[in-house]
Amino acid sequence: MQVKKDRLSLVQKTIDESTEVISKAMIGSIQKVLVENKARKDDNMFGKTENMRNTHFKGDETLIGQIVNVKITGARGNSLMGELT
């Protein structure tokens, strides 16, 4: 059972590292984002890019359901931060 846990841990670490590299490479790019809802933790809006990256940016609830252009300004964990263009 320990071997299984160790292998899973290694796979998860590799995925996390790959996610970080890809997310950081997206900084500075403009992405199309489908606005899904208001973010849970702050007043930002939340949506997903075409490659399914979670993205947070300032906006209002009238954007829900729309596809907007967002300039990616940062990456944190599994999420991107950006601003409307």
Secondary structure as UniProt FT lines:
FT   HELIX           2..25
FT   TURN            26..28
FT   STRAND          30..38
FT   STRAND          45..49
FT   TURN            50..51
FT   STRAND          54..57
FT   HELIX           61..63
FT   TURN            64..65
FT   STRAND          67..76
FT   TURN            77..78
FT   STRAND          79..84
//
